[in-house]
């Protein structure tokens, strides 16, 4: 059974795979280490983005969701 994106995001966060590189009031840049040890460029600048192949199909990949768990206030999280 495939792991749901939000569950995977929480696991990535609990496994310390999210590294925030820079952040300010309007943008954030991070790297998220995926399950295959691949590093994905993830962040926010006018919209959420991720360099993973899955992000081309959806704006809610697990890497973006993991970063949102770090960055957003609880009431703003998906």
BADRENRO-688683 format. One record per residue: residue number from 1; residue in three letters; x, y, z negated of N, C-alpha, C in turn. Coordinates in nm, 3 decimals. Atoms other than C-alpha are relative to their C-alpha. Layout:
+-----+-----+---------+---------+---------+---------+---------+---------+---------+---------+---------+
!   n ! res !     nxx !     nyy !     nzz !    caxx !    cayy !    cazz !     cxx !     cyy !     czz !
+-----+-----+---------+---------+---------+---------+---------+---------+---------+---------+---------+
! NUM ! Ala !       X !       Y !       Z !       X !       Y !       Z !       X !       Y !       Z !
...
+-----+-----+---------+---------+---------+---------+---------+---------+---------+---------+---------+
***
This chain:
+-----+-----+---------+---------+---------+---------+---------+---------+---------+---------+---------+
!   n ! res !     nxx !     nyy !     nzz !    caxx !    cayy !    cazz !     cxx !     cyy !     czz !
+-----+-----+---------+---------+---------+---------+---------+---------+---------+---------+---------+
!   1 ! Unk !   0.084 !  -0.119 !   0.000 !   0.000 !   0.000 !   0.000 !   0.088 !   0.125 !   0.000 !
!   2 ! Unk !  -0.077 !  -0.123 !  -0.014 !   0.130 !   0.341 !   0.097 !  -0.027 !   0.094 !  -0.119 !
!   3 ! Unk !   0.008 !  -0.094 !   0.112 !   0.200 !   0.590 !  -0.181 !  -0.064 !   0.131 !   0.047 !
!   4 ! Unk !   0.066 !  -0.127 !  -0.034 !  -0.029 !   0.897 !  -0.173 !   0.101 !   0.114 !  -0.011 !
!   5 ! Unk !  -0.095 !  -0.112 !  -0.006 !   0.151 !   1.225 !  -0.094 !   0.017 !   0.069 !  -0.135 !
!   6 ! Unk !  -0.013 !  -0.069 !   0.130 !   0.072 !   1.386 !  -0.431 !   0.071 !  -0.088 !  -0.101 !
!   7 ! Unk !  -0.069 !   0.092 !   0.091 !   0.185 !   1.076 !  -0.623 !   0.149 !  -0.005 !   0.033 !
!   8 ! Unk !  -0.141 !   0.000 !  -0.040 !   0.507 !   1.070 !  -0.422 !   0.067 !   0.131 !  -0.041 !
!   9 ! Unk !  -0.055 !  -0.130 !   0.040 !   0.558 !   1.442 !  -0.489 !   0.034 !   0.001 !  -0.148 !
!  10 ! Unk !  -0.027 !   0.005 !   0.144 !   0.530 !   1.386 !  -0.863 !   0.120 !  -0.091 !  -0.029 !
!  11 ! Unk !  -0.115 !   0.090 !   0.020 !   0.776 !   1.094 !  -0.838 !   0.129 !   0.069 !   0.042 !
!  12 ! Unk !  -0.120 !  -0.071 !  -0.044 !   1.025 !   1.303 !  -0.637 !   0.043 !   0.102 !  -0.105 !
!  13 ! Unk !  -0.030 !  -0.098 !   0.103 !   1.004 !   1.571 !  -0.903 !   0.054 !  -0.068 !  -0.126 !
!  14 ! Unk !  -0.045 !   0.070 !   0.122 !   1.040 !   1.326 !  -1.194 !   0.136 !  -0.065 !   0.018 !
!  15 ! Unk !  -0.131 !   0.057 !  -0.030 !   1.344 !   1.173 !  -1.022 !   0.105 !   0.107 !   0.030 !
!  16 ! Unk !  -0.090 !  -0.115 !  -0.017 !   1.506 !   1.520 !  -1.002 !   0.053 !   0.012 !   0.142 !
!  17 ! Unk !  -0.039 !  -0.008 !  -0.140 !   1.512 !   1.524 !  -0.622 !  -0.027 !   0.137 !   0.062 !
!  18 ! Unk !   0.031 !  -0.135 !  -0.049 !   1.403 !   1.890 !  -0.588 !   0.106 !   0.096 !  -0.052 !
!  19 ! Unk !  -0.101 !  -0.099 !   0.037 !   1.678 !   2.155 !  -0.585 !  -0.038 !   0.134 !   0.060 !
!  20 ! Unk !   0.032 !  -0.135 !  -0.046 !   1.575 !   2.519 !  -0.563 !   0.132 !   0.072 !   0.026 !
!  21 ! Unk !  -0.124 !  -0.067 !  -0.038 !   1.848 !   2.708 !  -0.378 !  -0.006 !   0.149 !  -0.023 !
!  22 ! Unk !   0.019 !  -0.143 !   0.026 !   1.709 !   3.060 !  -0.391 !  -0.149 !   0.029 !  -0.003 !
!  23 ! Unk !   0.142 !  -0.036 !   0.013 !   1.385 !   3.226 !  -0.484 !  -0.011 !   0.146 !  -0.041 !
!  24 ! Unk !   0.036 !  -0.133 !   0.045 !   1.233 !   3.568 !  -0.521 !  -0.152 !   0.011 !   0.006 !
!  25 ! Unk !   0.146 !  -0.014 !   0.009 !   0.882 !   3.710 !  -0.533 !  -0.074 !  -0.033 !   0.129 !
!  26 ! Unk !   0.069 !   0.026 !  -0.127 !   0.807 !   3.643 !  -0.163 !   0.048 !  -0.124 !   0.075 !
!  27 ! Unk !  -0.047 !   0.120 !  -0.070 !   1.010 !   3.338 !  -0.063 !   0.075 !  -0.091 !  -0.095 !
!  28 ! Unk !  -0.075 !   0.100 !   0.074 !   1.166 !   3.021 !  -0.192 !   0.062 !  -0.095 !   0.101 !
!  29 ! Unk !  -0.067 !   0.098 !  -0.085 !   1.417 !   2.784 !  -0.035 !   0.051 !  -0.111 !  -0.091 !
!  30 ! Unk !  -0.041 !   0.114 !   0.080 !   1.485 !   2.436 !  -0.164 !   0.044 !  -0.115 !   0.090 !
!  31 ! Unk !  -0.029 !   0.127 !  -0.066 !   1.621 !   2.096 !  -0.069 !  -0.067 !  -0.108 !  -0.080 !
!  32 ! Unk !   0.063 !   0.114 !   0.064 !   1.431 !   1.780 !  -0.143 !   0.062 !  -0.126 !   0.060 !
!  33 ! Unk !  -0.059 !   0.125 !  -0.047 !   1.601 !   1.442 !  -0.123 !  -0.110 !  -0.104 !   0.014 !
!  34 ! Unk !   0.103 !   0.099 !  -0.027 !   1.368 !   1.192 !   0.039 !   0.042 !  -0.140 !  -0.043 !
!  35 ! Unk !  -0.027 !   0.138 !   0.040 !   1.350 !   0.818 !  -0.023 !   0.117 !  -0.062 !   0.076 !
!  36 ! Unk !  -0.112 !   0.054 !  -0.078 !   1.603 !   0.748 !   0.251 !   0.129 !   0.077 !  -0.026 !
!  37 ! Unk !  -0.113 !  -0.084 !   0.040 !   1.847 !   0.991 !   0.081 !   0.022 !   0.117 !   0.095 !
!  38 ! Unk !  -0.005 !  -0.114 !  -0.091 !   1.787 !   1.238 !   0.365 !  -0.037 !   0.127 !  -0.076 !
!  39 ! Unk !   0.034 !  -0.129 !   0.061 !   1.789 !   1.602 !   0.253 !  -0.088 !   0.078 !   0.096 !
!  40 ! Unk !   0.093 !  -0.079 !  -0.080 !   1.498 !   1.811 !   0.377 !  -0.001 !   0.143 !  -0.050 !
!  41 ! Unk !   0.011 !  -0.142 !   0.031 !   1.490 !   2.190 !   0.390 !  -0.147 !   0.031 !  -0.017 !
!  42 ! Unk !   0.139 !  -0.024 !   0.036 !   1.169 !   2.296 !   0.223 !  -0.011 !   0.138 !  -0.062 !
!  43 ! Unk !   0.014 !  -0.130 !   0.061 !   1.030 !   2.629 !   0.118 !  -0.127 !   0.072 !   0.038 !
!  44 ! Unk !   0.113 !  -0.087 !  -0.030 !   0.791 !   2.917 !   0.154 !   0.054 !   0.133 !   0.048 !
!  45 ! Unk !  -0.024 !  -0.134 !  -0.052 !   0.818 !   3.228 !   0.369 !  -0.116 !   0.030 !   0.094 !
!  46 ! Unk !   0.128 !  -0.024 !  -0.068 !   0.471 !   3.342 !   0.480 !  -0.086 !  -0.125 !   0.009 !
!  47 ! Unk !   0.072 !   0.127 !   0.003 !   0.375 !   2.972 !   0.481 !   0.098 !  -0.107 !  -0.049 !
!  48 ! Unk !  -0.083 !   0.111 !   0.047 !   0.502 !   2.642 !   0.339 !   0.057 !  -0.073 !   0.120 !
!  49 ! Unk !  -0.063 !   0.074 !  -0.108 !   0.748 !   2.449 !   0.556 !   0.089 !  -0.111 !  -0.055 !
!  50 ! Unk !  -0.092 !   0.108 !   0.033 !   0.957 !   2.134 !   0.554 !   0.061 !  -0.051 !   0.129 !
!  51 ! Unk !  -0.069 !   0.049 !  -0.120 !   1.211 !   1.993 !   0.797 !  -0.020 !  -0.150 !   0.024 !
!  52 ! Unk !   0.022 !   0.143 !  -0.019 !   1.089 !   1.633 !   0.757 !  -0.088 !  -0.027 !   0.122 !
!  53 ! Unk !   0.082 !   0.032 !  -0.117 !   0.929 !   1.455 !   1.054 !  -0.150 !   0.000 !  -0.029 !
!  54 ! Unk !   0.142 !   0.005 !   0.035 !   0.599 !   1.417 !   0.868 !  -0.063 !   0.139 !  -0.003 !
!  55 ! Unk !   0.052 !  -0.137 !   0.011 !   0.563 !   1.795 !   0.826 !  -0.058 !   0.050 !   0.132 !
!  56 ! Unk !   0.056 !  -0.041 !  -0.129 !   0.492 !   1.831 !   1.198 !  -0.145 !  -0.045 !   0.013 !
!  57 ! Unk !   0.136 !   0.053 !  -0.006 !   0.172 !   1.631 !   1.142 !  -0.092 !   0.061 !  -0.105 !
!  58 ! Unk !   0.080 !  -0.054 !   0.110 !   0.057 !   1.796 !   0.819 !   0.079 !   0.109 !  -0.072 !
!  59 ! Unk !  -0.068 !  -0.103 !   0.080 !   0.136 !   2.102 !   0.606 !   0.014 !  -0.042 !  -0.145 !
!  60 ! Unk !  -0.003 !   0.044 !   0.140 !   0.108 !   1.894 !   0.290 !   0.085 !  -0.126 !  -0.016 !
!  61 ! Unk !  -0.087 !   0.114 !   0.020 !   0.402 !   1.654 !   0.306 !   0.040 !  -0.006 !  -0.148 !
!  62 ! Unk !  -0.034 !   0.019 !   0.142 !   0.524 !   1.516 !  -0.026 !   0.113 !   0.092 !  -0.044 !
!  63 ! Unk !  -0.112 !  -0.088 !   0.036 !   0.837 !   1.736 !  -0.014 !  -0.051 !   0.140 !  -0.034 !
!  64 ! Unk !   0.062 !  -0.131 !   0.029 !   0.631 !   2.057 !   0.003 !  -0.081 !  -0.009 !  -0.129 !
!  65 ! Unk !   0.079 !   0.015 !   0.122 !   0.396 !   1.926 !  -0.265 !   0.089 !  -0.004 !  -0.124 !
!  66 ! Unk !  -0.093 !   0.004 !   0.113 !   0.693 !   1.852 !  -0.493 !   0.051 !   0.140 !  -0.033 !
!  67 ! Unk !  -0.045 !  -0.138 !   0.024 !   0.822 !   2.207 !  -0.448 !  -0.112 !   0.085 !  -0.058 !
!  68 ! Unk !   0.113 !  -0.074 !   0.056 !   0.475 !   2.346 !  -0.515 !  -0.020 !  -0.032 !  -0.147 !
!  69 ! Unk !   0.010 !   0.035 !   0.142 !   0.472 !   2.157 !  -0.846 !   0.100 !   0.078 !  -0.084 !
!  70 ! Unk !  -0.101 !  -0.080 !   0.069 !   0.788 !   2.346 !  -0.940 !  -0.035 !   0.147 !   0.001 !
!  71 ! Unk !   0.010 !  -0.143 !  -0.025 !   0.697 !   2.685 !  -0.800 !  -0.133 !   0.064 !  -0.038 !
!  72 ! Unk !   0.131 !  -0.061 !   0.021 !   0.323 !   2.741 !  -0.834 !  -0.048 !  -0.014 !  -0.144 !
!  73 ! Unk !   0.065 !   0.010 !   0.131 !   0.133 !   2.814 !  -1.152 !  -0.099 !  -0.115 !   0.006 !
!  74 ! Unk !   0.092 !   0.115 !  -0.001 !  -0.084 !   2.518 !  -1.255 !  -0.135 !   0.029 !   0.066 !
!  75 ! Unk !   0.131 !  -0.031 !  -0.057 !  -0.404 !   2.695 !  -1.151 !   0.006 !   0.023 !   0.152 !
!  76 ! Unk !  -0.015 !  -0.021 !  -0.144 !  -0.262 !   2.757 !  -0.798 !   0.045 !  -0.126 !   0.074 !
!  77 ! Unk !  -0.050 !   0.123 !  -0.063 !  -0.139 !   2.402 !  -0.734 !  -0.112 !  -0.070 !   0.076 !
!  78 ! Unk !   0.102 !   0.073 !  -0.080 !  -0.313 !   2.184 !  -0.474 !  -0.067 !  -0.109 !  -0.079 !
+-----+-----+---------+---------+---------+---------+---------+---------+---------+---------+---------+
***
